[in-house]
Amino acid sequence: MKTWSKSRQDCITNGADLVIINSTEEQEFISKRFGDAQAWIGLSDKDIEGNFKWVDDTLLTTLFWWTGEPNDYGRNEDCAITGYNSAKSNISTWADFPCDVSVFGICEMKIFN
């Protein structure tokens, strides 16, 4: 369990980065694997509040926000976690969260042919 930045650095040290979620299928996979465990994903609005970008600088296109999120509660939530389960769906959803809280991180490694 680490902060968002330390989780990201740990991923990078191991040849990966925090996960980028581009599809419902990918979110379903993460939901099945991690359930309701809160875990960092590679999404933040650290540069510009409300402008969420993935760690590869691509803009957010697929959304799985929990109801009322992102909300920047306390003006201190710039990093995204997954792990909020909805009774209406088997897919966990996201929330913005303080980047300095320690939770699990989900790393993703690109495999090249």
N, C-alpha and C positions, 0 to 999 in steps of 0.2 A: 504494500500500500504506500503510495507516494503522491506528491502534489502533481498537478498537470504537467508542469515543466520538467520535473524529475522523471515522471513516467515517460514523457516524450524522449528525453535524453537517454533513458534506459533502452527504449525501443531502437533509437538511432544507433547506439553503441552495439546493438545486436543485429544491425543490418536491416532494420525495419523502421516503421514510424507508427504513430497512433492511427488507428483504423479510420478509413474514409468510407462512409456508407453511401452507396450510390443506387441502391435498389431495395425494394420490399423484401426480396429474397435474402439479401445480405442482412437486413435488420431481423428477419425471421430466424436466420442462422444464429445470430448473436443472442437473440431472445431465448432460443432453445438451449444454447450453451451456458449462458450466464444468468438466465432467469431474472429475478428482481435484484440481483447484486448491482449496486451502483458501481459504474466503471467509466473511466475517462475514454472519450472518443476524440478523434483529431479535429475537433471543431471549436472555434473560439471567435469572439469579437473583441479581442484584446487591442487591436489597432484602432478600430472605429466602433464605438458602441452601436449595437443594432445591426452591424454589417458582419454577419457570420461568414467565415471562410474556413475551408479545410486547411490542413497543414501543408498541402501542396499549392496553396493560394487559389484554388478553384472556389467559385461561389457555391453557396448552398442551393441545391435544386430539389433534392428529395427531402421531405420534411416528416419527422416523426415526433414533433413536440407534444409533451404532456399538456393537458388543458391549462391555459393561462401562462404557458411558458413560450418563449423566454420572457422573463419579467425583470431581470437585473435587480432583484430584491436587495435593498440596502446599498444600491449602486456599487455592488461588489461581486457581481456574478458575470464573469467573462469567459468561462470555459464550460464545455458541454459534457454531461454524463448521460449514460443510458441506464436503464434499470427501473423505470417507473412502469408498472403493469396496469393496464386498463382492464376492467371487468368485461368490457365490450370486445376485447381483442386478445389474441394470444401473443401479440407483438409488444415488446417493451417500448417505452417512449423516452424522450429526452427531456432534460431540464438544463437551464444554465445554472452554474454553481460557482462558488468561490474557488479560484484556481489554486489556492494554498491549502485546501483541505486534502487529506490523504485518503485516497480510494484506489481501487485496482485500476490498471490501465490495460487497454486492449491493443496489442500491437498487430500490425499487418505488414507482411513482407511480400514484395512483388517477386514473382517468379518469371524469369526470362527464358525463352526457348533458345 
